[in-house]
Amino acid sequence: ARRATADLFLGISAFSRGRGDANTGQRRPALRVTQGVRAQPDWSTLEIAADTVTQALDKVKSAVGQLSISLSGLDNEDAALVESELDAQAEQTGEIISHLEEFLLRPEKESVYWLEEDYSGGVQLKAAPLQVSDLLKKNLFDEKRSVILTSATLSTG
């Protein structure tokens, strides 16, 4: 899984470098991943690599889950802590699989996706919903009695 993931991100980085302007000494601008970008021939190579990674990570998740199950019968506090950590790792691996599949294989129409170079020269996969009102209502406003929202934008005038 580690090698497949490294190969995937090397491919994503090469794909990103091959698009847009090369800035001298500066980070490259973000590359918005649109249907047009996804239609380019190089993108299918990324899809194949992503499928390989998600299959490998799914095997890791299953192995971690099986290890956790094998610890569940032990009557030991340390084993219970390890079991809890393994369960958390299996859940996090499942989330990573889901995010990779969404970004590279099955994008949602209600989201926008882009590739961004970080300060070390690596590439990051970014996604954001186009509409946040339902998410805010469900995860914030419906959960709290009162909410205070602030903005960091200051202006004079």
TIDREN-267466 format. One record per atom (N, C-alpha, C): residue number from 1; residue in one letter; atom name; x, y, z. Coordinates in Angstrom, 3 decimals. Layout:
TIDREN-267466
[NUM; A; CA; [X; Y; Z]]
...
***
This chain:
TIDREN-267466
[1; A; N; [0.834; -1.194; 0.000]]
[1; A; CA; [0.000; 0.000; 0.000]]
[1; A; C; [0.878; 1.257; 0.000]]
[2; R; N; [1.981; 1.190; 0.735]]
[2; R; CA; [2.860; 2.363; 0.826]]
[2; R; C; [3.456; 2.704; -0.537]]
[3; R; N; [3.918; 1.702; -1.256]]
[3; R; CA; [4.530; 1.933; -2.567]]
[3; R; C; [3.477; 2.425; -3.570]]
[4; A; N; [2.297; 1.813; -3.537]]
[4; A; CA; [1.231; 2.226; -4.457]]
[4; A; C; [0.818; 3.673; -4.185]]
[5; T; N; [0.762; 4.049; -2.914]]
[5; T; CA; [0.397; 5.422; -2.556]]
[5; T; C; [1.470; 6.403; -3.006]]
[6; A; N; [2.743; 6.039; -2.801]]
[6; A; CA; [3.837; 6.904; -3.249]]
[6; A; C; [3.787; 7.079; -4.770]]
[7; D; N; [3.532; 5.988; -5.487]]
[7; D; CA; [3.437; 6.064; -6.955]]
[7; D; C; [2.266; 6.947; -7.377]]
[8; L; N; [1.138; 6.829; -6.693]]
[8; L; CA; [-0.027; 7.655; -7.018]]
[8; L; C; [0.311; 9.133; -6.859]]
[9; F; N; [0.907; 9.504; -5.741]]
[9; F; CA; [1.188; 10.921; -5.508]]
[9; F; C; [2.316; 11.449; -6.394]]
[10; L; N; [3.243; 10.586; -6.787]]
[10; L; CA; [4.237; 11.000; -7.787]]
[10; L; C; [3.535; 11.278; -9.114]]
[11; G; N; [2.576; 10.434; -9.472]]
[11; G; CA; [1.809; 10.646; -10.698]]
[11; G; C; [0.979; 11.908; -10.647]]
[12; I; N; [0.344; 12.158; -9.494]]
[12; I; CA; [-0.460; 13.379; -9.333]]
[12; I; C; [0.432; 14.608; -9.429]]
[13; S; N; [1.605; 14.536; -8.809]]
[13; S; CA; [2.539; 15.658; -8.844]]
[13; S; C; [3.005; 15.921; -10.279]]
[14; A; N; [3.322; 14.872; -11.021]]
[14; A; CA; [3.749; 15.028; -12.414]]
[14; A; C; [2.608; 15.597; -13.253]]
[15; F; N; [1.397; 15.128; -13.012]]
[15; F; CA; [0.229; 15.637; -13.737]]
[15; F; C; [0.055; 17.125; -13.463]]
[16; S; N; [0.167; 17.501; -12.201]]
[16; S; CA; [0.004; 18.903; -11.802]]
[16; S; C; [1.097; 19.781; -12.410]]
[17; R; N; [2.338; 19.301; -12.395]]
[17; R; CA; [3.448; 20.071; -12.971]]
[17; R; C; [3.286; 20.267; -14.468]]
[18; G; N; [2.636; 19.317; -15.116]]
[18; G; CA; [2.454; 19.406; -16.552]]
[18; G; C; [1.352; 20.363; -16.967]]
[19; R; N; [0.652; 20.940; -16.018]]
[19; R; CA; [-0.451; 21.859; -16.305]]
[19; R; C; [-0.125; 23.235; -15.741]]
[20; G; N; [-0.620; 24.252; -16.350]]
[20; G; CA; [-0.463; 25.607; -15.820]]
[20; G; C; [0.925; 26.167; -16.061]]
[21; D; N; [1.149; 27.321; -15.492]]
[21; D; CA; [2.417; 28.032; -15.683]]
[21; D; C; [3.425; 27.583; -14.636]]
[22; A; N; [4.662; 27.512; -15.033]]
[22; A; CA; [5.735; 27.215; -14.097]]
[22; A; C; [6.263; 28.535; -13.551]]
[23; N; N; [6.076; 28.779; -12.280]]
[23; N; CA; [6.577; 30.006; -11.656]]
[23; N; C; [8.016; 29.779; -11.218]]
[24; T; N; [8.832; 30.745; -11.401]]
[24; T; CA; [10.227; 30.605; -11.013]]
[24; T; C; [10.377; 30.896; -9.526]]
[25; G; N; [10.802; 29.869; -8.791]]
[25; G; CA; [11.053; 30.039; -7.372]]
[25; G; C; [9.795; 30.174; -6.518]]
[26; Q; N; [8.649; 30.003; -7.086]]
[26; Q; CA; [7.410; 30.127; -6.318]]
[26; Q; C; [6.577; 28.875; -6.490]]
[27; R; N; [5.621; 28.721; -5.590]]
[27; R; CA; [4.699; 27.597; -5.716]]
[27; R; C; [3.848; 27.782; -6.966]]
[28; R; N; [3.473; 26.681; -7.550]]
[28; R; CA; [2.585; 26.727; -8.713]]
[28; R; C; [1.188; 27.099; -8.251]]
[29; P; N; [0.433; 27.747; -9.135]]
[29; P; CA; [-0.952; 28.034; -8.767]]
[29; P; C; [-1.747; 26.739; -8.668]]
[30; A; N; [-2.815; 26.781; -7.919]]
[30; A; CA; [-3.666; 25.604; -7.769]]
[30; A; C; [-4.247; 25.225; -9.124]]
[31; L; N; [-4.427; 23.931; -9.316]]
[31; L; CA; [-5.035; 23.424; -10.542]]
[31; L; C; [-6.425; 22.910; -10.215]]
[32; R; N; [-7.438; 23.592; -10.719]]
[32; R; CA; [-8.815; 23.154; -10.492]]
[32; R; C; [-9.060; 21.907; -11.322]]
[33; V; N; [-9.581; 20.885; -10.683]]
[33; V; CA; [-9.830; 19.605; -11.353]]
[33; V; C; [-11.279; 19.598; -11.821]]
[34; T; N; [-11.457; 19.920; -13.083]]
[34; T; CA; [-12.775; 19.993; -13.705]]
[34; T; C; [-13.009; 18.756; -14.568]]
[35; Q; N; [-14.190; 18.683; -15.169]]
[35; Q; CA; [-14.471; 17.591; -16.101]]
[35; Q; C; [-13.475; 17.619; -17.260]]
[36; G; N; [-13.099; 18.821; -17.712]]
[36; G; CA; [-12.118; 18.947; -18.785]]
[36; G; C; [-10.763; 18.374; -18.402]]
[37; V; N; [-10.341; 18.618; -17.173]]
[37; V; CA; [-9.077; 18.067; -16.688]]
[37; V; C; [-9.180; 16.554; -16.591]]
[38; R; N; [-10.307; 16.071; -16.085]]
[38; R; CA; [-10.516; 14.628; -15.935]]
[38; R; C; [-10.593; 13.912; -17.282]]
[39; A; N; [-10.918; 14.641; -18.355]]
[39; A; CA; [-11.036; 14.047; -19.685]]
[39; A; C; [-9.685; 13.906; -20.377]]
[40; Q; N; [-8.635; 14.512; -19.823]]
[40; Q; CA; [-7.315; 14.430; -20.438]]
[40; Q; C; [-6.766; 13.002; -20.311]]
[41; P; N; [-6.045; 12.537; -21.324]]
[41; P; CA; [-5.561; 11.147; -21.325]]
[41; P; C; [-4.741; 10.766; -20.090]]
[42; D; N; [-3.931; 11.694; -19.572]]
[42; D; CA; [-3.099; 11.381; -18.403]]
[42; D; C; [-3.928; 11.088; -17.162]]
[43; W; N; [-5.146; 11.605; -17.108]]
[43; W; CA; [-5.974; 11.405; -15.913]]
[43; W; C; [-6.327; 9.937; -15.717]]
[44; S; N; [-6.507; 9.196; -16.812]]
[44; S; CA; [-6.869; 7.779; -16.677]]
[44; S; C; [-5.763; 6.994; -15.970]]
[45; T; N; [-4.510; 7.400; -16.143]]
[45; T; CA; [-3.399; 6.769; -15.431]]
[45; T; C; [-3.547; 6.993; -13.928]]
[46; L; N; [-3.978; 8.198; -13.550]]
[46; L; CA; [-4.206; 8.493; -12.130]]
[46; L; C; [-5.369; 7.671; -11.585]]
[47; E; N; [-6.406; 7.492; -12.383]]
[47; E; CA; [-7.551; 6.695; -11.943]]
[47; E; C; [-7.146; 5.244; -11.686]]
[48; I; N; [-6.315; 4.694; -12.563]]
[48; I; CA; [-5.833; 3.318; -12.382]]
[48; I; C; [-4.991; 3.219; -11.117]]
[49; A; N; [-4.097; 4.196; -10.924]]
[49; A; CA; [-3.258; 4.203; -9.718]]
[49; A; C; [-4.104; 4.368; -8.463]]
[50; A; N; [-5.136; 5.215; -8.528]]
[50; A; CA; [-6.015; 5.412; -7.373]]
[50; A; C; [-6.765; 4.135; -7.043]]
[51; D; N; [-7.212; 3.424; -8.054]]
[51; D; CA; [-7.905; 2.159; -7.829]]
[51; D; C; [-6.976; 1.150; -7.159]]
[52; T; N; [-5.716; 1.109; -7.603]]
[52; T; CA; [-4.717; 0.222; -6.993]]
[52; T; C; [-4.507; 0.583; -5.522]]
[53; V; N; [-4.406; 1.881; -5.239]]
[53; V; CA; [-4.191; 2.335; -3.859]]
[53; V; C; [-5.397; 1.994; -2.988]]
[54; T; N; [-6.596; 2.269; -3.474]]
[54; T; CA; [-7.779; 2.006; -2.639]]
[54; T; C; [-7.936; 0.512; -2.369]]
[55; Q; N; [-7.606; -0.342; -3.340]]
[55; Q; CA; [-7.657; -1.782; -3.101]]
[55; Q; C; [-6.623; -2.206; -2.062]]
[56; A; N; [-5.414; -1.648; -2.171]]
[56; A; CA; [-4.367; -1.974; -1.201]]
[56; A; C; [-4.736; -1.481; 0.198]]
[57; L; N; [-5.267; -0.266; 0.277]]
[57; L; CA; [-5.670; 0.270; 1.584]]
[57; L; C; [-6.835; -0.511; 2.172]]
[58; D; N; [-7.722; -1.001; 1.317]]
[58; D; CA; [-8.834; -1.818; 1.799]]
[58; D; C; [-8.314; -3.116; 2.431]]
[59; K; N; [-7.266; -3.683; 1.853]]
[59; K; CA; [-6.645; -4.886; 2.442]]
[59; K; C; [-6.019; -4.555; 3.792]]
[60; V; N; [-5.369; -3.400; 3.876]]
[60; V; CA; [-4.784; -2.969; 5.153]]
[60; V; C; [-5.888; -2.794; 6.188]]
[61; K; N; [-6.960; -2.129; 5.792]]
[61; K; CA; [-8.092; -1.910; 6.700]]
[61; K; C; [-8.655; -3.240; 7.198]]
[62; S; N; [-8.806; -4.196; 6.299]]
[62; S; CA; [-9.322; -5.511; 6.693]]
[62; S; C; [-8.374; -6.211; 7.659]]
[63; A; N; [-7.071; -6.148; 7.381]]
[63; A; CA; [-6.087; -6.787; 8.259]]
[63; A; C; [-6.084; -6.150; 9.640]]
[64; V; N; [-6.181; -4.829; 9.684]]
[64; V; CA; [-6.230; -4.122; 10.971]]
[64; V; C; [-7.507; -4.505; 11.721]]
[65; G; N; [-8.614; -4.599; 11.004]]
[65; G; CA; [-9.874; -5.008; 11.623]]
[65; G; C; [-9.793; -6.413; 12.184]]
[66; Q; N; [-9.177; -7.328; 11.441]]
[66; Q; CA; [-9.027; -8.709; 11.925]]
[66; Q; C; [-8.135; -8.759; 13.161]]
[67; L; N; [-7.080; -7.971; 13.169]]
[67; L; CA; [-6.200; -7.914; 14.335]]
[67; L; C; [-6.960; -7.389; 15.549]]
[68; S; N; [-7.772; -6.363; 15.332]]
[68; S; CA; [-8.577; -5.815; 16.423]]
[68; S; C; [-9.535; -6.860; 16.974]]
[69; I; N; [-10.169; -7.609; 16.091]]
[69; I; CA; [-11.101; -8.663; 16.526]]
[69; I; C; [-10.378; -9.722; 17.335]]
[70; S; N; [-9.159; -10.069; 16.926]]
[70; S; CA; [-8.407; -11.091; 17.663]]
[70; S; C; [-8.025; -10.615; 19.063]]
[71; L; N; [-7.907; -9.305; 19.253]]
[71; L; CA; [-7.587; -8.772; 20.579]]
[71; L; C; [-8.811; -8.627; 21.469]]
[72; S; N; [-9.988; -8.639; 20.854]]
[72; S; CA; [-11.205; -8.350; 21.624]]
[72; S; C; [-11.503; -9.399; 22.689]]
[73; G; N; [-11.011; -10.602; 22.543]]
[73; G; CA; [-11.283; -11.645; 23.528]]
[73; G; C; [-10.350; -11.623; 24.724]]
[74; L; N; [-9.305; -10.837; 24.651]]
[74; L; CA; [-8.335; -10.797; 25.751]]
[74; L; C; [-8.843; -9.920; 26.880]]
[75; D; N; [-8.634; -10.384; 28.093]]
[75; D; CA; [-9.046; -9.618; 29.271]]
[75; D; C; [-7.812; -8.897; 29.820]]
[76; N; N; [-7.422; -7.845; 29.105]]
[76; N; CA; [-6.206; -7.132; 29.442]]
[76; N; C; [-6.421; -5.668; 29.079]]
[77; E; N; [-6.075; -4.771; 29.978]]
[77; E; CA; [-6.288; -3.342; 29.740]]
[77; E; C; [-5.454; -2.840; 28.564]]
[78; D; N; [-4.204; -3.307; 28.466]]
[78; D; CA; [-3.348; -2.901; 27.349]]
[78; D; C; [-3.927; -3.383; 26.016]]
[79; A; N; [-4.435; -4.604; 25.994]]
[79; A; CA; [-5.033; -5.140; 24.769]]
[79; A; C; [-6.256; -4.322; 24.376]]
[80; A; N; [-7.027; -3.882; 25.357]]
[80; A; CA; [-8.202; -3.058; 25.063]]
[80; A; C; [-7.797; -1.712; 24.466]]
[81; L; N; [-6.711; -1.132; 24.969]]
[81; L; CA; [-6.214; 0.129; 24.405]]
[81; L; C; [-5.733; -0.056; 22.967]]
[82; V; N; [-5.011; -1.146; 22.729]]
[82; V; CA; [-4.526; -1.431; 21.375]]
[82; V; C; [-5.711; -1.698; 20.445]]
[83; E; N; [-6.686; -2.439; 20.929]]
[83; E; CA; [-7.883; -2.716; 20.135]]
[83; E; C; [-8.595; -1.419; 19.749]]
[84; S; N; [-8.726; -0.515; 20.700]]
[84; S; CA; [-9.356; 0.775; 20.430]]
[84; S; C; [-8.578; 1.574; 19.384]]
[85; E; N; [-7.263; 1.571; 19.504]]
[85; E; CA; [-6.421; 2.284; 18.531]]
[85; E; C; [-6.531; 1.644; 17.148]]
[86; L; N; [-6.555; 0.326; 17.090]]
[86; L; CA; [-6.694; -0.364; 15.802]]
[86; L; C; [-8.035; -0.041; 15.160]]
[87; D; N; [-9.094; 0.000; 15.959]]
[87; D; CA; [-10.416; 0.354; 15.431]]
[87; D; C; [-10.403; 1.764; 14.852]]
[88; A; N; [-9.748; 2.691; 15.556]]
[88; A; CA; [-9.652; 4.074; 15.071]]
[88; A; C; [-8.847; 4.135; 13.774]]
[89; Q; N; [-7.768; 3.373; 13.690]]
[89; Q; CA; [-6.952; 3.347; 12.475]]
[89; Q; C; [-7.722; 2.749; 11.300]]
[90; A; N; [-8.499; 1.703; 11.559]]
[90; A; CA; [-9.308; 1.099; 10.498]]
[90; A; C; [-10.347; 2.097; 9.997]]
[91; E; N; [-10.956; 2.842; 10.910]]
[91; E; CA; [-11.942; 3.847; 10.518]]
[91; E; C; [-11.283; 4.967; 9.704]]
[92; Q; N; [-10.136; 5.422; 10.144]]
[92; Q; CA; [-9.421; 6.482; 9.419]]
[92; Q; C; [-8.994; 6.001; 8.030]]
[93; T; N; [-8.562; 4.760; 7.925]]
[93; T; CA; [-8.192; 4.208; 6.621]]
[93; T; C; [-9.407; 4.170; 5.697]]
[94; G; N; [-10.560; 3.805; 6.243]]
[94; G; CA; [-11.791; 3.822; 5.455]]
[94; G; C; [-12.128; 5.213; 4.953]]
[95; E; N; [-11.906; 6.232; 5.787]]
[95; E; CA; [-12.160; 7.614; 5.374]]
[95; E; C; [-11.193; 8.045; 4.272]]
[96; I; N; [-9.948; 7.635; 4.379]]
[96; I; CA; [-8.962; 7.957; 3.347]]
[96; I; C; [-9.372; 7.319; 2.016]]
[97; I; N; [-9.780; 6.073; 2.065]]
[97; I; CA; [-10.247; 5.387; 0.860]]
[97; I; C; [-11.408; 6.159; 0.243]]
[98; S; N; [-12.359; 6.537; 1.073]]
[98; S; CA; [-13.540; 7.260; 0.595]]
[98; S; C; [-13.155; 8.589; -0.053]]
[99; H; N; [-12.253; 9.335; 0.571]]
[99; H; CA; [-11.830; 10.628; 0.030]]
[99; H; C; [-11.063; 10.467; -1.288]]
[100; L; N; [-10.191; 9.474; -1.351]]
[100; L; CA; [-9.457; 9.238; -2.598]]
[100; L; C; [-10.405; 8.860; -3.729]]
[101; E; N; [-11.352; 7.978; -3.428]]
[101; E; CA; [-12.319; 7.573; -4.453]]
[101; E; C; [-13.146; 8.761; -4.922]]
[102; E; N; [-13.572; 9.591; -3.981]]
[102; E; CA; [-14.371; 10.764; -4.359]]
[102; E; C; [-13.555; 11.717; -5.228]]
[103; F; N; [-12.349; 12.017; -4.816]]
[103; F; CA; [-11.536; 12.999; -5.543]]
[103; F; C; [-11.136; 12.485; -6.927]]
[104; L; N; [-10.637; 11.267; -6.994]]
[104; L; CA; [-10.027; 10.781; -8.227]]
[104; L; C; [-10.954; 9.928; -9.096]]
[105; L; N; [-11.915; 9.248; -8.493]]
[105; L; CA; [-12.713; 8.291; -9.267]]
[105; L; C; [-14.177; 8.686; -9.430]]
[106; R; N; [-14.798; 9.175; -8.370]]
[106; R; CA; [-16.230; 9.474; -8.412]]
[106; R; C; [-16.519; 10.818; -7.746]]
[107; P; N; [-16.192; 11.914; -8.438]]
[107; P; CA; [-16.423; 13.231; -7.828]]
[107; P; C; [-17.913; 13.523; -7.668]]
[108; E; N; [-18.225; 14.255; -6.625]]
[108; E; CA; [-19.609; 14.676; -6.394]]
[108; E; C; [-19.868; 15.968; -7.155]]
[109; K; N; [-21.060; 16.087; -7.717]]
[109; K; CA; [-21.413; 17.285; -8.479]]
[109; K; C; [-21.491; 18.511; -7.583]]
[110; E; N; [-21.743; 18.316; -6.298]]
[110; E; CA; [-21.921; 19.431; -5.366]]
[110; E; C; [-20.608; 19.916; -4.754]]
[111; S; N; [-19.476; 19.433; -5.276]]
[111; S; CA; [-18.178; 19.813; -4.717]]
[111; S; C; [-17.252; 20.329; -5.811]]
[112; V; N; [-16.239; 21.070; -5.374]]
[112; V; CA; [-15.188; 21.550; -6.265]]
[112; V; C; [-13.877; 20.928; -5.782]]
[113; Y; N; [-13.008; 20.569; -6.735]]
[113; Y; CA; [-11.766; 19.865; -6.426]]
[113; Y; C; [-10.596; 20.609; -7.056]]
[114; W; N; [-9.449; 20.585; -6.366]]
[114; W; CA; [-8.255; 21.190; -6.931]]
[114; W; C; [-7.011; 20.550; -6.343]]
[115; L; N; [-5.903; 20.689; -7.096]]
[115; L; CA; [-4.586; 20.227; -6.664]]
[115; L; C; [-3.787; 21.457; -6.279]]
[116; E; N; [-3.080; 21.354; -5.177]]
[116; E; CA; [-2.317; 22.496; -4.696]]
[116; E; C; [-0.946; 22.019; -4.247]]
[117; E; N; [0.074; 22.735; -4.658]]
[117; E; CA; [1.430; 22.405; -4.244]]
[117; E; C; [1.681; 22.973; -2.852]]
[118; D; N; [2.276; 22.146; -1.975]]
[118; D; CA; [2.588; 22.663; -0.642]]
[118; D; C; [4.002; 23.252; -0.648]]
[119; Y; N; [4.421; 23.778; 0.483]]
[119; Y; CA; [5.704; 24.478; 0.560]]
[119; Y; C; [6.904; 23.556; 0.382]]
[120; S; N; [6.718; 22.269; 0.602]]
[120; S; CA; [7.837; 21.342; 0.422]]
[120; S; C; [7.905; 20.796; -0.996]]
[121; G; N; [6.989; 21.239; -1.873]]
[121; G; CA; [6.977; 20.776; -3.253]]
[121; G; C; [6.055; 19.601; -3.492]]
[122; G; N; [5.443; 19.082; -2.431]]
[122; G; CA; [4.475; 17.999; -2.572]]
[122; G; C; [3.144; 18.536; -3.071]]
[123; V; N; [2.256; 17.641; -3.385]]
[123; V; CA; [0.951; 18.049; -3.891]]
[123; V; C; [-0.131; 17.618; -2.902]]
[124; Q; N; [-1.128; 18.460; -2.743]]
[124; Q; CA; [-2.249; 18.174; -1.858]]
[124; Q; C; [-3.531; 18.117; -2.676]]
[125; L; N; [-4.396; 17.183; -2.318]]
[125; L; CA; [-5.711; 17.083; -2.936]]
[125; L; C; [-6.677; 17.866; -2.063]]
[126; K; N; [-7.395; 18.801; -2.665]]
[126; K; CA; [-8.299; 19.664; -1.910]]
[126; K; C; [-9.711; 19.526; -2.471]]
[127; A; N; [-10.685; 19.618; -1.594]]
[127; A; CA; [-12.087; 19.564; -1.999]]
[127; A; C; [-12.897; 20.453; -1.075]]
[128; A; N; [-13.959; 21.011; -1.611]]
[128; A; CA; [-14.858; 21.849; -0.813]]
[128; A; C; [-16.259; 21.761; -1.409]]
[129; P; N; [-17.257; 21.781; -0.546]]
[129; P; CA; [-18.631; 21.786; -1.062]]
[129; P; C; [-18.954; 23.133; -1.688]]
[130; L; N; [-19.780; 23.112; -2.715]]
[130; L; CA; [-20.199; 24.360; -3.344]]
[130; L; C; [-21.203; 25.099; -2.468]]
[131; Q; N; [-22.028; 24.370; -1.762]]
[131; Q; CA; [-23.018; 24.955; -0.854]]
[131; Q; C; [-22.759; 24.418; 0.548]]
[132; V; N; [-22.594; 25.308; 1.512]]
[132; V; CA; [-22.310; 24.872; 2.882]]
[132; V; C; [-23.510; 25.025; 3.813]]
[133; S; N; [-24.592; 25.611; 3.334]]
[133; S; CA; [-25.717; 25.912; 4.223]]
[133; S; C; [-26.283; 24.656; 4.885]]
[134; D; N; [-26.490; 23.578; 4.136]]
[134; D; CA; [-27.034; 22.354; 4.727]]
[134; D; C; [-26.062; 21.736; 5.724]]
[135; L; N; [-24.767; 21.772; 5.393]]
[135; L; CA; [-23.758; 21.236; 6.310]]
[135; L; C; [-23.710; 22.032; 7.604]]
[136; L; N; [-23.747; 23.355; 7.500]]
[136; L; CA; [-23.732; 24.190; 8.702]]
[136; L; C; [-24.978; 23.950; 9.548]]
[137; K; N; [-26.112; 23.838; 8.899]]
[137; K; CA; [-27.361; 23.603; 9.634]]
[137; K; C; [-27.286; 22.281; 10.388]]
[138; K; N; [-26.902; 21.230; 9.685]]
[138; K; CA; [-26.860; 19.893; 10.286]]
[138; K; C; [-25.799; 19.775; 11.379]]
[139; N; N; [-24.589; 20.257; 11.109]]
[139; N; CA; [-23.462; 20.018; 12.008]]
[139; N; C; [-23.191; 21.123; 13.020]]
[140; L; N; [-23.840; 22.268; 12.865]]
[140; L; CA; [-23.569; 23.369; 13.781]]
[140; L; C; [-24.859; 23.911; 14.387]]
[141; F; N; [-25.697; 24.485; 13.557]]
[141; F; CA; [-26.873; 25.177; 14.061]]
[141; F; C; [-27.875; 24.240; 14.747]]
[142; D; N; [-28.077; 23.039; 14.216]]
[142; D; CA; [-28.999; 22.088; 14.836]]
[142; D; C; [-28.426; 21.472; 16.110]]
[143; E; N; [-27.117; 21.542; 16.276]]
[143; E; CA; [-26.446; 20.919; 17.417]]
[143; E; C; [-26.279; 21.860; 18.611]]
[144; K; N; [-26.312; 23.137; 18.387]]
[144; K; CA; [-26.039; 24.119; 19.451]]
[144; K; C; [-27.243; 25.020; 19.677]]
[145; R; N; [-27.404; 25.455; 20.918]]
[145; R; CA; [-28.492; 26.397; 21.233]]
[145; R; C; [-28.246; 27.768; 20.646]]
[146; S; N; [-26.993; 28.226; 20.729]]
[146; S; CA; [-26.655; 29.524; 20.147]]
[146; S; C; [-25.272; 29.429; 19.513]]
[147; V; N; [-25.068; 30.243; 18.504]]
[147; V; CA; [-23.818; 30.226; 17.751]]
[147; V; C; [-23.417; 31.664; 17.471]]
[148; I; N; [-22.121; 31.943; 17.658]]
[148; I; CA; [-21.591; 33.263; 17.316]]
[148; I; C; [-20.619; 33.055; 16.163]]
[149; L; N; [-20.853; 33.742; 15.063]]
[149; L; CA; [-19.984; 33.663; 13.899]]
[149; L; C; [-19.219; 34.965; 13.774]]
[150; T; N; [-17.934; 34.865; 13.487]]
[150; T; CA; [-17.113; 36.058; 13.294]]
[150; T; C; [-16.371; 35.936; 11.978]]
[151; S; N; [-15.843; 37.023; 11.526]]
[151; S; CA; [-15.076; 37.047; 10.291]]
[151; S; C; [-13.726; 37.697; 10.558]]
[152; A; N; [-12.710; 37.196; 9.878]]
[152; A; CA; [-11.379; 37.765; 10.038]]
[152; A; C; [-11.112; 38.843; 9.000]]
[153; T; N; [-12.088; 39.149; 8.202]]
[153; T; CA; [-11.919; 40.161; 7.172]]
[153; T; C; [-12.132; 41.553; 7.760]]
[154; L; N; [-11.117; 42.364; 7.657]]
[154; L; CA; [-11.205; 43.732; 8.158]]
[154; L; C; [-11.037; 44.684; 6.994]]
[155; S; N; [-11.743; 45.799; 7.073]]
[155; S; CA; [-11.560; 46.802; 6.041]]
[155; S; C; [-11.726; 48.173; 6.661]]
[156; T; N; [-11.161; 49.165; 6.014]]
[156; T; CA; [-11.338; 50.535; 6.458]]
[156; T; C; [-12.116; 51.268; 5.386]]
[157; G; N; [-12.785; 52.286; 5.793]]
[157; G; CA; [-13.402; 52.935; 4.707]]
[157; G; C; [-14.433; 53.886; 4.914]]
***
